[in-house]
Amino acid sequence: MSGPAGGNDAAARRINALKSVLDPRPYAHMFRILHFYAYSHTRQKVRLTLGSGVRLAPNVSIRNGERISIADHAHIGERSYLWAGNEAGRIDIGEYALFGPEVFVTASDYQIAPDVPVMHQPKRERDVRIGRDVWLGARVVVTAGVEIGDGCIVGAGSVVTRSLPPGSIAVGAPARVVGKRSEHG
């Protein structure tokens, strides 16, 4: 477009672009993202007990890392969550465990006391143990107090609310055993 109206539009676009670059809000938000990353990953990662050859995606969210141990050669996938209890609940992950993306493991559950707001419900912390050579598919949820035996496979999207025996193949919400891996008897 030519003429005075076209020149005004171009000038307005330049001014708007300059305003967006000089706006402090995106920079403040970037600082908040960096702070959260440091809080939920960087500072927590040094508290973990890590075996050799562990691969931990750079965007894993960790809570109470001092109560989490990950054995040799385990792989924790992108955007996974490892949330140990605030006071006692531990998470122990065995050798060669493989977590798909967005796996959520928690060692703490809220209780449901009547007449208590959700945010103030008491917590119940129970250890979680995930055995050797376990494969948790994408978006699996593992709740407090669960033990997943060596060699288990848990299908994508499953919710594990009860312990699984070694060598099980489990799927669903709640997860149910649907088969066994032959090499795990």
C-alpha positions in Angstrom: 0.0 0.0 0.0 1.4 3.4 -0.9 0.6 6.9 0.3 0.3 8.5 3.7 -2.0 5.8 5.2 0.5 3.0 4.4 3.3 5.0 5.9 1.3 5.5 9.1 0.6 1.7 9.4 4.3 0.9 9.0 5.3 3.5 11.6 2.6 2.1 14.0 3.9 -1.4 13.5 7.5 -0.3 14.3 6.3 1.6 17.4 4.4 -1.5 18.6 7.4 -3.7 18.0 9.6 -1.4 20.0 7.0 -1.3 22.8 7.0 -5.1 23.0 10.8 -5.4 23.1 10.9 -2.7 25.9 8.0 -4.1 27.9 9.5 -5.5 31.2 6.7 -8.1 31.7 8.2 -10.8 29.4 11.5 -10.4 31.1 9.9 -10.7 34.6 8.1 -13.8 33.4 11.3 -15.3 32.1 12.9 -14.7 35.5 9.9 -16.6 37.1 10.4 -19.5 34.8 14.2 -19.7 35.6 13.4 -19.5 39.3 10.9 -22.3 39.0 13.3 -24.4 37.0 16.0 -23.9 39.7 13.5 -24.7 42.4 12.0 -27.8 40.8 15.0 -29.3 39.0 18.5 -27.8 39.5 18.5 -27.4 43.3 16.6 -30.7 43.8 18.8 -32.7 41.4 21.8 -32.3 43.7 19.9 -33.8 46.5 19.0 -37.0 44.6 20.9 -40.3 45.1 21.8 -41.1 41.6 23.5 -44.3 40.3 25.9 -44.3 37.3 24.6 -43.8 33.8 21.2 -42.3 35.0 19.6 -40.2 32.3 17.3 -37.5 33.7 15.4 -35.2 31.2 16.2 -31.6 31.9 12.6 -30.7 32.6 11.8 -33.4 35.2 10.1 -31.9 38.2 11.5 -33.1 41.5 10.2 -32.5 45.1 12.2 -33.4 48.2 15.1 -34.9 46.2 16.8 -36.0 49.4 14.2 -38.8 49.7 14.6 -40.0 46.1 17.1 -42.6 44.8 17.5 -43.7 41.2 19.7 -46.7 40.5 22.2 -47.3 37.7 21.2 -46.8 34.0 17.6 -45.7 34.7 16.0 -43.2 32.3 13.4 -40.6 33.5 11.5 -39.1 30.5 10.6 -35.6 29.6 8.2 -33.7 31.8 8.0 -36.4 34.5 7.3 -35.7 38.1 9.1 -37.3 41.1 7.5 -36.0 44.2 8.7 -37.6 47.5 6.9 -36.8 50.7 7.7 -33.6 52.7 8.7 -35.6 55.8 9.0 -39.3 55.3 7.7 -40.7 51.9 10.6 -42.1 49.8 10.8 -42.9 46.1 13.2 -45.7 45.1 13.7 -46.5 41.4 15.6 -49.6 40.3 18.3 -50.2 37.8 17.4 -50.0 34.1 13.9 -48.5 34.9 12.5 -46.6 31.9 10.0 -43.8 32.3 8.2 -42.5 29.3 7.2 -38.8 29.1 5.0 -37.2 31.7 5.1 -40.0 34.3 3.9 -38.9 37.7 5.2 -40.6 40.9 4.1 -39.4 44.3 4.9 -40.7 47.8 2.3 -38.4 49.4 -1.5 -38.4 49.3 -4.0 -35.9 50.7 -6.6 -37.4 53.0 -10.2 -36.3 53.0 -11.2 -35.1 56.4 -14.7 -33.6 56.6 -15.0 -29.8 57.0 -11.3 -29.2 56.2 -10.5 -27.1 53.1 -8.7 -29.1 50.4 -5.5 -27.1 50.8 -5.4 -27.9 54.5 -6.1 -31.6 54.3 -3.6 -33.8 56.2 -1.2 -35.8 54.1 -0.4 -39.5 54.3 3.2 -40.3 53.2 4.1 -43.8 52.1 7.2 -45.1 50.3 7.1 -46.0 46.6 9.4 -48.7 45.2 9.8 -49.2 41.4 11.8 -52.3 40.7 14.6 -53.1 38.3 13.9 -53.3 34.5 10.5 -51.6 34.9 8.9 -49.7 32.0 6.4 -47.1 32.7 4.7 -45.8 29.6 3.8 -42.2 28.8 1.6 -40.4 31.4 1.5 -43.3 33.9 0.6 -42.2 37.5 2.0 -44.1 40.5 0.4 -43.3 43.8 1.8 -43.4 47.4 2.5 -46.8 49.0 2.8 -48.7 45.7 5.5 -51.3 44.9 6.0 -52.2 41.3 7.9 -55.4 41.1 11.0 -56.1 39.0 10.4 -56.5 35.2 6.9 -54.9 35.2 5.5 -53.0 32.2 2.8 -50.5 32.8 0.9 -49.2 29.8 0.5 -45.6 28.8 -2.1 -43.6 30.7 -2.4 -46.2 33.5 -2.9 -45.2 37.1 -1.2 -47.6 39.6 -3.0 -47.6 42.9 -1.9 -51.0 44.1 1.3 -52.9 44.1 2.2 -55.1 41.1 3.9 -58.4 41.3 7.2 -58.9 39.4 7.0 -59.5 35.7 3.5 -58.1 35.4 2.0 -56.3 32.4 -0.6 -53.9 33.7 -2.9 -51.3 32.0 -5.9 -49.1 32.9 -7.1 -46.8 35.5 -6.8 -48.3 38.0 -4.1 -50.5 36.6 -4.9 -54.2 36.4 -2.6 -57.1 35.5 -3.4 -58.4 32.0 -0.3 -60.5 31.4 3.2 -61.6 32.4 6.6 -61.2 30.9 7.8 -64.7 30.2 11.4 -64.1 31.3 10.2 -63.0 34.7 8.2 -66.1 35.3 
